Amino acid sequence: MKIYIIDDDIDIVGALTASLEAAGYEVGSQYEEEDLVEKIGRFNPDLIILDVMFPGDPGAGFRMARTIRHQDRLSRIPIIMLSAVNREGDFLCKFSSRDIDEVYLPVTEFVEKPVDPAVLIAKIKKLTA
């Protein structure tokens, strides 16, 4: 099973990678939006973990989720949006799984950071079963 992480925080990517690899997953990652579709397609993941906030654009993850969903070969890959948006207060409202929407927030699950690795792995198993 292959998991692809897109997050600008090297420490978070490292911690998630260690936890996921210990659970038997193959992990790929990138830290920016550059060549998003090409890199995801090359890795061919079973699930994507995507951050919301990136330097210079606190909503870049929303745009990336929409880009992924508009690619025929990537559109059915489950996306877990993992973010500290609600803690950081960069948005006027709070986000949760109730806000998942095919147009604005086309993800499969929304999980707040920090996340317990066991909780994340349980969600991954549920989404890839």
Phi and psi restraints in degrees (value plus and minus 20) as a CYANA .aco file:
   2 LYS   PHI    -136.0   -96.0
   2 LYS   PSI     110.2   150.2
   3 ILE   PHI    -138.6   -98.6
   3 ILE   PSI     114.5   154.5
   4 TYR   PHI    -136.3   -96.3
   4 TYR   PSI     106.6   146.6
   5 ILE   PHI    -128.1   -88.1
   5 ILE   PSI     111.8   151.8
   6 ILE   PHI    -143.6  -103.6
   6 ILE   PSI      85.4   125.4
   7 ASP   PHI    -176.8  -136.8
   7 ASP   PSI     119.0   159.0
   8 ASP   PHI     -99.2   -59.2
   8 ASP   PSI     -33.5     6.5
   9 ASP   PHI    -109.7   -69.7
   9 ASP   PSI      87.7   127.7
  10 ILE   PHI     -79.6   -39.6
  10 ILE   PSI     -58.1   -18.1
  11 ASP   PHI     -85.8   -45.8
  11 ASP   PSI     -61.2   -21.2
  12 ILE   PHI     -86.5   -46.5
  12 ILE   PSI     -63.5   -23.5
  13 VAL   PHI     -80.6   -40.6
  13 VAL   PSI     -62.5   -22.5
  14 GLY   PHI     -82.8   -42.8
  14 GLY   PSI     -64.6   -24.6
  15 ALA   PHI     -86.4   -46.4
  15 ALA   PSI     -64.4   -24.4
  16 LEU   PHI     -83.1   -43.1
  16 LEU   PSI     -62.9   -22.9
  17 THR   PHI     -79.6   -39.6
  17 THR   PSI     -66.4   -26.4
  18 ALA   PHI     -80.7   -40.7
  18 ALA   PSI     -65.4   -25.4
  19 SER   PHI     -84.6   -44.6
  19 SER   PSI     -64.4   -24.4
  20 LEU   PHI     -89.3   -49.3
  20 LEU   PSI     -61.1   -21.1
  21 GLU   PHI     -85.0   -45.0
  21 GLU   PSI     -57.5   -17.5
  22 ALA   PHI     -83.1   -43.1
  22 ALA   PSI     -47.6    -7.6
  23 ALA   PHI    -108.1   -68.1
  23 ALA   PSI     -16.9    23.1
  24 GLY   PHI      77.1   117.1
  24 GLY   PSI     -11.9    28.1
  25 TYR   PHI    -110.1   -70.1
  25 TYR   PSI     129.1   169.1
  26 GLU   PHI    -110.0   -70.0
  26 GLU   PSI     111.9   151.9
  27 VAL   PHI    -143.4  -103.4
  27 VAL   PSI     115.0   155.0
  28 GLY   PHI    -142.8  -102.8
  28 GLY   PSI     141.1   181.1
  29 SER   PHI    -177.1  -137.1
  29 SER   PSI     143.7   183.7
  30 GLN   PHI    -169.7  -129.7
  30 GLN   PSI     137.7   177.7
  31 TYR   PHI    -129.3   -89.3
  31 TYR   PSI     -19.1    20.9
  32 GLU   PHI    -169.1  -129.1
  32 GLU   PSI     155.6   195.6
  33 GLU   PHI    -101.2   -61.2
  33 GLU   PSI     -36.0     4.0
  34 GLU   PHI     -75.2   -35.2
  34 GLU   PSI     109.9   149.9
  35 ASP   PHI      35.7    75.7
  35 ASP   PSI      14.7    54.7
  36 LEU   PHI     -71.9   -31.9
  36 LEU   PSI     -76.9   -36.9
  37 VAL   PHI     -84.0   -44.0
  37 VAL   PSI     -62.8   -22.8
  38 GLU   PHI     -83.1   -43.1
  38 GLU   PSI     -66.0   -26.0
  39 LYS   PHI     -87.4   -47.4
  39 LYS   PSI     -61.1   -21.1
  40 ILE   PHI     -84.5   -44.5
  40 ILE   PSI     -65.6   -25.6
  41 GLY   PHI     -80.2   -40.2
  41 GLY   PSI     -59.3   -19.3
  42 ARG   PHI     -86.5   -46.5
  42 ARG   PSI     -59.1   -19.1
  43 PHE   PHI     -97.0   -57.0
  43 PHE   PSI     -51.4   -11.4
  44 ASN   PHI      36.8    76.8
  44 ASN   PSI      41.8    81.8
  45 PRO   PHI     -97.5   -57.5
  45 PRO   PSI     141.4   181.4
  46 ASP   PHI    -110.6   -70.6
  46 ASP   PSI     -38.4     1.6
  47 LEU   PHI    -178.1  -138.1
  47 LEU   PSI     127.9   167.9
  48 ILE   PHI    -138.9   -98.9
  48 ILE   PSI     116.2   156.2
  49 ILE   PHI    -129.4   -89.4
  49 ILE   PSI     102.0   142.0
  50 LEU   PHI    -147.3  -107.3
  50 LEU   PSI     108.1   148.1
  51 ASP   PHI     -99.0   -59.0
  51 ASP   PSI     140.8   180.8
  52 VAL   PHI    -112.2   -72.2
  52 VAL   PSI     -73.2   -33.2
  53 MET   PHI    -113.2   -73.2
  53 MET   PSI     111.2   151.2
  54 PHE   PHI    -148.7  -108.7
  54 PHE   PSI     134.4   174.4
  55 PRO   PHI     -73.6   -33.6
  55 PRO   PSI     109.6   149.6
  56 GLY   PHI      63.9   103.9
  56 GLY   PSI     -31.7     8.3
  57 ASP   PHI    -172.0  -132.0
  57 ASP   PSI      74.8   114.8
  58 PRO   PHI     -87.5   -47.5
  58 PRO   PSI     -30.0    10.0
  59 GLY   PHI    -136.0   -96.0
  59 GLY   PSI      -2.0    38.0
  60 ALA   PHI     -78.5   -38.5
  60 ALA   PSI     -54.0   -14.0
  61 GLY   PHI     -82.8   -42.8
  61 GLY   PSI     -54.4   -14.4
  62 PHE   PHI     -81.6   -41.6
  62 PHE   PSI     -66.2   -26.2
  63 ARG   PHI     -83.4   -43.4
  63 ARG   PSI     -62.0   -22.0
  64 MET   PHI     -83.1   -43.1
  64 MET   PSI     -60.4   -20.4
  65 ALA   PHI     -80.0   -40.0
  65 ALA   PSI     -63.3   -23.3
  66 ARG   PHI     -85.8   -45.8
  66 ARG   PSI     -59.3   -19.3
  67 THR   PHI     -81.2   -41.2
  67 THR   PSI     -65.5   -25.5
  68 ILE   PHI     -81.3   -41.3
  68 ILE   PSI     -65.4   -25.4
  69 ARG   PHI     -85.7   -45.7
  69 ARG   PSI     -43.6    -3.6
  70 HIS   PHI    -109.3   -69.3
  70 HIS   PSI     -15.5    24.5
  71 GLN   PHI    -122.0   -82.0
  71 GLN   PSI      97.1   137.1
  72 ASP   PHI     -70.3   -30.3
  72 ASP   PSI     -65.5   -25.5
  73 ARG   PHI     -95.4   -55.4
  73 ARG   PSI     -33.2     6.8
  74 LEU   PHI    -132.0   -92.0
  74 LEU   PSI     -30.9     9.1
  75 SER   PHI     -82.6   -42.6
  75 SER   PSI     -42.6    -2.6
  76 ARG   PHI    -119.8   -79.8
  76 ARG   PSI     -18.5    21.5
  77 ILE   PHI     -92.9   -52.9
  77 ILE   PSI     106.1   146.1
  78 PRO   PHI     -80.8   -40.8
  78 PRO   PSI     119.3   159.3
  79 ILE   PHI    -140.9  -100.9
  79 ILE   PSI     104.2   144.2
  80 ILE   PHI    -120.9   -80.9
  80 ILE   PSI      96.4   136.4
  81 MET   PHI    -107.9   -67.9
  81 MET   PSI      97.0   137.0
  82 LEU   PHI    -134.0   -94.0
  82 LEU   PSI      96.8   136.8
  83 SER   PHI    -175.9  -135.9
  83 SER   PSI     139.5   179.5
  84 ALA   PHI    -122.6   -82.6
  84 ALA   PSI       1.1    41.1
  85 VAL   PHI     -71.5   -31.5
  85 VAL   PSI     -66.8   -26.8
  86 ASN   PHI     -87.7   -47.7
  86 ASN   PSI     -51.2   -11.2
  87 ARG   PHI     -97.9   -57.9
  87 ARG   PSI     -57.1   -17.1
  88 GLU   PHI     -97.7   -57.7
  88 GLU   PSI     -45.2    -5.2
  89 GLY   PHI      53.4    93.4
  89 GLY   PSI       3.4    43.4
  90 ASP   PHI     -96.4   -56.4
  90 ASP   PSI     -33.9     6.1
  91 PHE   PHI    -136.7   -96.7
  91 PHE   PSI     132.0   172.0
  92 LEU   PHI     -89.3   -49.3
  92 LEU   PSI     -44.6    -4.6
  93 CYS   PHI    -139.4   -99.4
  93 CYS   PSI     152.1   192.1
  94 LYS   PHI    -119.7   -79.7
  94 LYS   PSI     129.1   169.1
  95 PHE   PHI    -130.8   -90.8
  95 PHE   PSI     127.3   167.3
  96 SER   PHI    -172.0  -132.0
  96 SER   PSI    -199.1  -159.1
  97 SER   PHI     -81.5   -41.5
  97 SER   PSI     -42.1    -2.1
  98 ARG   PHI     -86.6   -46.6
  98 ARG   PSI     -39.2     0.8
  99 ASP   PHI    -109.9   -69.9
  99 ASP   PSI     -20.5    19.5
 100 ILE   PHI     -81.0   -41.0
 100 ILE   PSI     109.9   149.9
 101 ASP   PHI    -168.1  -128.1
 101 ASP   PSI     115.8   155.8
 102 GLU   PHI     -80.8   -40.8
 102 GLU   PSI     -44.4    -4.4
 103 VAL   PHI    -116.4   -76.4
 103 VAL   PSI     -75.2   -35.2
 104 TYR   PHI    -106.4   -66.4
 104 TYR   PSI     -64.2   -24.2
 105 LEU   PHI    -151.2  -111.2
 105 LEU   PSI      51.2    91.2
 106 PRO   PHI    -102.4   -62.4
 106 PRO   PSI      45.0    85.0
 107 VAL   PHI    -136.4   -96.4
 107 VAL   PSI     149.8   189.8
 108 THR   PHI    -111.4   -71.4
 108 THR   PSI     -58.9   -18.9
 109 GLU   PHI    -161.9  -121.9
 109 GLU   PSI     134.5   174.5
 110 PHE   PHI    -145.8  -105.8
 110 PHE   PSI     102.3   142.3
 111 VAL   PHI    -149.4  -109.4
 111 VAL   PSI     112.7   152.7
 112 GLU   PHI    -102.8   -62.8
 112 GLU   PSI     124.0   164.0
 113 LYS   PHI    -103.7   -63.7
 113 LYS   PSI     131.4   171.4
 114 PRO   PHI     -92.9   -52.9
 114 PRO   PSI     126.8   166.8
 115 VAL   PHI    -134.2   -94.2
 115 VAL   PSI     120.9   160.9
 116 ASP   PHI     -91.5   -51.5
 116 ASP   PSI     104.4   144.4
 117 PRO   PHI     -73.6   -33.6
 117 PRO   PSI     -55.8   -15.8
 118 ALA   PHI     -85.0   -45.0
 118 ALA   PSI     -57.5   -17.5
 119 VAL   PHI     -86.7   -46.7
 119 VAL   PSI     -64.6   -24.6
 120 LEU   PHI     -82.3   -42.3
 120 LEU   PSI     -64.8   -24.8
 121 ILE   PHI     -83.8   -43.8
 121 ILE   PSI     -57.8   -17.8
 122 ALA   PHI     -82.8   -42.8
 122 ALA   PSI     -61.3   -21.3
 123 LYS   PHI     -85.1   -45.1
 123 LYS   PSI     -61.3   -21.3
 124 ILE   PHI     -81.0   -41.0
 124 ILE   PSI     -66.7   -26.7
 125 LYS   PHI     -80.4   -40.4
 125 LYS   PSI     -61.5   -21.5
 126 LYS   PHI     -82.9   -42.9
 126 LYS   PSI     -63.2   -23.2
 127 LEU   PHI     -96.3   -56.3
 127 LEU   PSI     -41.0    -1.0
 128 THR   PHI    -129.7   -89.7
 128 THR   PSI     -11.7    28.3
